Amino acid sequence: QPSPAFASLRLAAASAAMGSETKVYVGNLAHSTTKESLEDHFAHYGEIAECVVMTEKDSGRSRGFGFVTFTTSAAMDAAVRASHEIDGRTVNCKRAMRETRDRHGGKHDDGGGG
């Protein structure tokens, strides 16, 4: 039987892999939208593993977008299919895509978020 440390590493790796498959980008957020209000809104679609509103490093002010990671792909699919209004503002919700870098260090977006 694997050690508890190995089992927790396996679980963390599985969660990270699943997170990229169940993560949504949420754009056009009001600057007043908090992690809590974002999470409250999207909890209606299923259990949330992680929720974050991206902020400016210096001021802490919202950058107007965030990410929600669900525990299931069914919850993510339901959220992506729906229209959303949070804190009085219509927001965009689409499957998050991983950002990649080219050989020269430039960033490329795989089509989601931003």
N, CA and C atoms as a LAMMPS dump frame, in Angstrom:
ITEM: TIMESTEP
0
ITEM: NUMBER OF ATOMS
342
ITEM: BOX BOUNDS ff ff ff
-5.0000000000000000e+02 5.0000000000000000e+02
-5.0000000000000000e+02 5.0000000000000000e+02
-5.0000000000000000e+02 5.0000000000000000e+02
ITEM: ATOMS id mol type element x y z
1 1 1 N 0.857 -1.191 0
2 1 2 C 0 0 0
3 1 3 C 0.895 1.243 0
4 2 1 N 0.537 2.247 -0.837
5 2 2 C 1.373 3.454 -0.898
6 2 3 C 1.344 4.222 0.419
7 3 1 N 2.439 4.928 0.665
8 3 2 C 2.527 5.738 1.881
9 3 3 C 1.513 6.883 1.814
10 4 1 N 1.112 7.422 2.969
11 4 2 C 0.18 8.563 2.972
12 4 3 C 0.726 9.758 2.19
13 5 1 N 2.038 9.982 2.266
14 5 2 C 2.633 11.109 1.531
15 5 3 C 2.476 10.901 0.026
16 6 1 N 2.715 9.676 -0.438
17 6 2 C 2.569 9.376 -1.867
18 6 3 C 1.115 9.544 -2.293
19 7 1 N 0.201 9.066 -1.466
20 7 2 C -1.223 9.173 -1.784
21 7 3 C -1.649 10.631 -1.883
22 8 1 N -1.16 11.493 -0.99
23 8 2 C -1.539 12.904 -1.046
24 8 3 C -0.906 13.596 -2.25
25 9 1 N 0.302 13.176 -2.635
26 9 2 C 0.921 13.721 -3.854
27 9 3 C 0.107 13.34 -5.077
28 10 1 N -0.338 12.088 -5.117
29 10 2 C -1.164 11.63 -6.239
30 10 3 C -2.468 12.413 -6.316
31 11 1 N -3.079 12.646 -5.164
32 11 2 C -4.324 13.403 -5.108
33 11 3 C -4.098 14.838 -5.569
34 12 1 N -3.003 15.459 -5.141
35 12 2 C -2.69 16.83 -5.561
36 12 3 C -2.467 16.893 -7.068
37 13 1 N -1.763 15.919 -7.628
38 13 2 C -1.527 15.89 -9.073
39 13 3 C -2.831 15.704 -9.828
40 14 1 N -3.687 14.83 -9.326
41 14 2 C -4.98 14.608 -9.975
42 14 3 C -5.837 15.866 -9.907
43 15 1 N -5.815 16.558 -8.786
44 15 2 C -6.586 17.796 -8.64
45 15 3 C -6.08 18.866 -9.597
46 16 1 N -4.763 18.97 -9.727
47 16 2 C -4.186 19.966 -10.636
48 16 3 C -4.567 19.658 -12.072
49 17 1 N -4.496 18.39 -12.451
50 17 2 C -4.856 18.003 -13.82
51 17 3 C -6.34 18.259 -14.069
52 18 1 N -7.177 17.915 -13.107
53 18 2 C -8.615 18.12 -13.265
54 18 3 C -8.94 19.6 -13.276
55 19 1 N -8.208 20.395 -12.484
56 19 2 C -8.468 21.824 -12.419
57 19 3 C -8.384 22.49 -13.77
58 20 1 N -7.424 22.101 -14.579
59 20 2 C -7.296 22.72 -15.89
60 20 3 C -8.458 22.334 -16.796
61 21 1 N -9.112 21.217 -16.498
62 21 2 C -10.255 20.765 -17.296
63 21 3 C -11.577 21.324 -16.786
64 22 1 N -11.59 21.884 -15.596
65 22 2 C -12.845 22.348 -14.994
66 22 3 C -12.785 23.814 -14.585
67 23 1 N -11.832 24.547 -15.127
68 23 2 C -11.631 25.951 -14.768
69 23 3 C -12.278 26.855 -15.813
70 24 1 N -12.969 27.885 -15.326
71 24 2 C -13.556 28.884 -16.22
72 24 3 C -12.937 30.251 -15.967
73 25 1 N -12.832 30.996 -17.038
74 25 2 C -12.401 32.393 -16.995
75 25 3 C -13.664 33.225 -16.893
76 26 1 N -13.682 34.203 -16
77 26 2 C -14.828 35.099 -15.849
78 26 3 C -14.315 36.523 -16.065
79 27 1 N -14.77 37.156 -17.136
80 27 2 C -14.304 38.49 -17.477
81 27 3 C -15.39 39.539 -17.366
82 28 1 N -14.973 40.782 -17.396
83 28 2 C -15.854 41.946 -17.284
84 28 3 C -16.452 42.086 -15.885
85 29 1 N -15.697 41.643 -14.882
86 29 2 C -16.179 41.77 -13.501
87 29 3 C -16.179 43.231 -13.071
88 30 1 N -17.16 43.578 -12.248
89 30 2 C -17.17 44.897 -11.625
90 30 3 C -15.989 44.975 -10.659
91 31 1 N -15.443 46.152 -10.477
92 31 2 C -14.315 46.293 -9.549
93 31 3 C -14.73 45.988 -8.116
94 32 1 N -16.036 46.034 -7.844
95 32 2 C -16.523 45.724 -6.497
96 32 3 C -16.71 44.226 -6.267
97 33 1 N -16.609 43.413 -7.314
98 33 2 C -16.802 41.968 -7.162
99 33 3 C -15.655 41.368 -6.358
100 34 1 N -16.02 40.583 -5.36
101 34 2 C -15.037 39.936 -4.489
102 34 3 C -15.006 38.434 -4.785
103 35 1 N -14.016 37.788 -4.228
104 35 2 C -13.917 36.33 -4.326
105 35 3 C -15.201 35.697 -3.786
106 36 1 N -15.708 36.243 -2.688
107 36 2 C -16.902 35.691 -2.056
108 36 3 C -18.14 35.84 -2.941
109 37 1 N -18.324 37.022 -3.557
110 37 2 C -19.505 37.189 -4.403
111 37 3 C -19.399 36.354 -5.675
112 38 1 N -18.189 36.195 -6.203
113 38 2 C -17.978 35.349 -7.377
114 38 3 C -18.288 33.892 -7.029
115 39 1 N -17.785 33.454 -5.898
116 39 2 C -18.016 32.079 -5.454
117 39 3 C -19.497 31.833 -5.163
118 40 1 N -20.156 32.782 -4.511
119 40 2 C -21.594 32.645 -4.224
120 40 3 C -22.39 32.48 -5.508
121 41 1 N -22.046 33.264 -6.52
122 41 2 C -22.761 33.184 -7.789
123 41 3 C -22.567 31.82 -8.457
124 42 1 N -21.339 31.368 -8.563
125 42 2 C -21.064 30.143 -9.309
126 42 3 C -21.332 28.869 -8.53
127 43 1 N -21.535 28.96 -7.217
128 43 2 C -21.856 27.771 -6.414
129 43 3 C -23.177 27.147 -6.847
130 44 1 N -24.025 27.907 -7.515
131 44 2 C -25.302 27.375 -8.001
132 44 3 C -25.102 26.317 -9.08
133 45 1 N -23.944 26.27 -9.701
134 45 2 C -23.684 25.333 -10.794
135 45 3 C -22.987 24.07 -10.331
136 46 1 N -22.427 24.078 -9.138
137 46 2 C -21.766 22.892 -8.605
138 46 3 C -20.704 23.278 -7.594
139 47 1 N -20.089 22.255 -7.022
140 47 2 C -19.065 22.471 -5.996
141 47 3 C -17.837 23.145 -6.603
142 48 1 N -17.307 24.113 -5.872
143 48 2 C -16.156 24.883 -6.334
144 48 3 C -14.908 24.441 -5.577
145 49 1 N -13.847 24.148 -6.345
146 49 2 C -12.569 23.764 -5.746
147 49 3 C -11.727 24.993 -5.426
148 50 1 N -11.812 26.008 -6.31
149 50 2 C -11.006 27.214 -6.125
150 50 3 C -11.683 28.383 -6.839
151 51 1 N -11.541 29.559 -6.27
152 51 2 C -12.116 30.761 -6.853
153 51 3 C -11.173 31.92 -6.559
154 52 1 N -10.889 32.732 -7.594
155 52 2 C -9.97 33.852 -7.398
156 52 3 C -10.379 35.022 -8.282
157 53 1 N -10.314 36.225 -7.719
158 53 2 C -10.446 37.462 -8.483
159 53 3 C -9.036 38.012 -8.614
160 54 1 N -8.604 38.254 -9.841
161 54 2 C -7.24 38.739 -10.064
162 54 3 C -7.161 40.217 -9.685
163 55 1 N -6.099 40.569 -8.961
164 55 2 C -5.941 41.94 -8.479
165 55 3 C -4.586 42.515 -8.88
166 56 1 N -4.529 43.836 -8.891
167 56 2 C -3.264 44.538 -9.148
168 56 3 C -2.355 44.308 -7.949
169 57 1 N -1.081 44.04 -8.195
170 57 2 C -0.14 43.772 -7.109
171 57 3 C 0.019 44.973 -6.182
172 58 1 N 0.126 46.158 -6.751
173 58 2 C 0.397 47.343 -5.941
174 58 3 C -0.816 47.826 -5.153
175 59 1 N -1.948 47.948 -5.834
176 59 2 C -3.118 48.561 -5.207
177 59 3 C -4.09 47.558 -4.597
178 60 1 N -4.04 46.305 -5.043
179 60 2 C -5.012 45.321 -4.579
180 60 3 C -6.35 45.456 -5.275
181 61 1 N -6.458 46.391 -6.213
182 61 2 C -7.709 46.621 -6.947
183 61 3 C -7.939 45.496 -7.958
184 62 1 N -9.198 45.138 -8.137
185 62 2 C -9.554 44.089 -9.086
186 62 3 C -9.106 44.445 -10.494
187 63 1 N -8.613 43.456 -11.223
188 63 2 C -8.228 43.659 -12.618
189 63 3 C -9.408 43.407 -13.556
190 64 1 N -10.585 43.068 -12.976
191 64 2 C -11.794 42.907 -13.783
192 64 3 C -11.999 41.504 -14.335
193 65 1 N -11.231 40.542 -13.843
194 65 2 C -11.452 39.164 -14.256
195 65 3 C -11.024 38.218 -13.143
196 66 1 N -11.457 36.978 -13.276
197 66 2 C -11.11 35.973 -12.286
198 66 3 C -11.272 34.585 -12.856
199 67 1 N -11.067 33.591 -12.012
200 67 2 C -11.171 32.199 -12.41
201 67 3 C -11.941 31.426 -11.357
202 68 1 N -12.75 30.483 -11.819
203 68 2 C -13.47 29.581 -10.927
204 68 3 C -13.146 28.168 -11.387
205 69 1 N -12.71 27.324 -10.454
206 69 2 C -12.441 25.927 -10.766
207 69 3 C -13.48 25.079 -10.061
208 70 1 N -14.213 24.312 -10.842
209 70 2 C -15.238 23.419 -10.307
210 70 3 C -14.634 22.052 -10.034
211 71 1 N -15.342 21.24 -9.258
212 71 2 C -14.856 19.885 -8.98
213 71 3 C -15.289 18.9 -10.056
214 72 1 N -16.245 19.289 -10.909
215 72 2 C -16.687 18.394 -11.983
216 72 3 C -16.794 19.147 -13.304
217 73 1 N -16.605 18.419 -14.388
218 73 2 C -16.743 19.041 -15.701
219 73 3 C -18.206 19.363 -16.002
220 74 1 N -19.152 18.618 -15.416
221 74 2 C -20.577 18.908 -15.628
222 74 3 C -20.926 20.285 -15.076
223 75 1 N -20.39 20.638 -13.915
224 75 2 C -20.638 21.96 -13.321
225 75 3 C -20.023 23.04 -14.2
226 76 1 N -18.805 22.796 -14.688
227 76 2 C -18.156 23.777 -15.563
228 76 3 C -18.978 23.974 -16.834
229 77 1 N -19.426 22.89 -17.44
230 77 2 C -20.224 22.982 -18.67
231 77 3 C -21.507 23.783 -18.446
232 78 1 N -22.161 23.539 -17.312
233 78 2 C -23.401 24.267 -16.994
234 78 3 C -23.121 25.752 -16.841
235 79 1 N -22.031 26.098 -16.187
236 79 2 C -21.684 27.505 -15.988
237 79 3 C -21.357 28.186 -17.314
238 80 1 N -20.643 27.496 -18.178
239 80 2 C -20.262 28.076 -19.473
240 80 3 C -21.487 28.299 -20.361
241 81 1 N -22.462 27.405 -20.281
242 81 2 C -23.669 27.521 -21.121
243 81 3 C -24.598 28.649 -20.667
244 82 1 N -24.518 29.037 -19.4
245 82 2 C -25.444 30.032 -18.838
246 82 3 C -24.948 31.457 -19.084
247 83 1 N -25.868 32.411 -18.957
248 83 2 C -25.459 33.824 -18.968
249 83 3 C -25.401 34.272 -17.506
250 84 1 N -24.559 35.251 -17.238
251 84 2 C -24.291 35.613 -15.85
252 84 3 C -24.317 37.122 -15.638
253 85 1 N -24.932 37.521 -14.521
254 85 2 C -24.873 38.898 -14.063
255 85 3 C -24.434 38.865 -12.608
256 86 1 N -23.308 39.51 -12.337
257 86 2 C -22.754 39.534 -10.983
258 86 3 C -22.535 40.989 -10.591
259 87 1 N -23.044 41.367 -9.431
260 87 2 C -22.912 42.735 -8.927
261 87 3 C -23.391 43.754 -9.96
262 88 1 N -24.523 43.435 -10.609
263 88 2 C -25.143 44.356 -11.554
264 88 3 C -24.469 44.444 -12.912
265 89 1 N -23.551 43.561 -13.192
266 89 2 C -22.815 43.623 -14.455
267 89 3 C -22.866 42.27 -15.17
268 90 1 N -23.135 42.311 -16.483
269 90 2 C -23.094 41.098 -17.287
270 90 3 C -21.635 40.71 -17.488
271 91 1 N -21.307 39.47 -17.142
272 91 2 C -19.923 39.016 -17.235
273 91 3 C -19.799 37.903 -18.271
274 92 1 N -18.582 37.726 -18.769
275 92 2 C -18.272 36.662 -19.714
276 92 3 C -17.783 35.453 -18.941
277 93 1 N -18.201 34.281 -19.368
278 93 2 C -17.747 33.053 -18.73
279 93 3 C -17.41 32.064 -19.829
280 94 1 N -16.149 31.653 -19.871
281 94 2 C -15.758 30.64 -20.846
282 94 3 C -14.683 29.747 -20.268
283 95 1 N -14.538 28.599 -20.867
284 95 2 C -13.536 27.645 -20.383
285 95 3 C -12.159 28.288 -20.439
286 96 1 N -11.429 28.179 -19.346
287 96 2 C -10.082 28.758 -19.292
288 96 3 C -9.13 27.886 -20.092
289 97 1 N -8.244 28.54 -20.803
290 97 2 C -7.237 27.832 -21.579
291 97 3 C -5.871 28.167 -21.009
292 98 1 N -5.021 27.2 -21.012
293 98 2 C -3.672 27.387 -20.465
294 98 3 C -2.85 28.257 -21.405
295 99 1 N -2.144 29.2 -20.805
296 99 2 C -1.255 30.063 -21.569
297 99 3 C 0.035 29.295 -21.851
298 100 1 N 0.545 29.42 -23.072
299 100 2 C 1.796 28.746 -23.431
300 100 3 C 2.822 29.79 -23.837
301 101 1 N 4.082 29.399 -23.847
302 101 2 C 5.158 30.299 -24.274
303 101 3 C 5.828 29.709 -25.502
304 102 1 N 6.182 30.594 -26.435
305 102 2 C 6.892 30.101 -27.621
306 102 3 C 8.387 30 -27.319
307 103 1 N 9.168 29.573 -28.302
308 103 2 C 10.607 29.374 -28.108
309 103 3 C 11.326 30.656 -27.747
310 104 1 N 10.744 31.797 -28.079
311 104 2 C 11.38 33.091 -27.838
312 104 3 C 10.909 33.739 -26.538
313 105 1 N 10.112 33.003 -25.749
314 105 2 C 9.665 33.53 -24.461
315 105 3 C 8.379 34.35 -24.549
316 106 1 N 7.796 34.442 -25.75
317 106 2 C 6.553 35.191 -25.906
318 106 3 C 5.367 34.38 -25.444
319 107 1 N 4.35 35.065 -24.94
320 107 2 C 3.157 34.385 -24.455
321 107 3 C 2.166 34.211 -25.583
322 108 1 N 1.443 33.086 -25.53
323 108 2 C 0.368 32.824 -26.473
324 108 3 C -0.815 32.298 -25.687
325 109 1 N -1.989 32.769 -26.029
326 109 2 C -3.205 32.337 -25.389
327 109 3 C -3.813 31.237 -26.23
328 110 1 N -4.192 30.126 -25.602
329 110 2 C -4.778 29.025 -26.34
330 110 3 C -6.27 29.242 -26.608
331 111 1 N -6.765 30.446 -26.441
332 111 2 C -8.129 30.746 -26.859
333 111 3 C -9.122 31.072 -25.757
334 112 1 N -8.792 30.945 -24.51
335 112 2 C -9.746 31.251 -23.448
336 112 3 C -9.175 32.287 -22.516
337 113 1 N -10.04 33.033 -21.933
338 113 2 C -9.604 34.041 -20.976
339 113 3 C -8.997 35.253 -21.657
340 114 1 N -9.324 36.416 -21.154
341 114 2 C -8.711 37.64 -21.643
342 114 3 C -9.424 38.361 -22.644
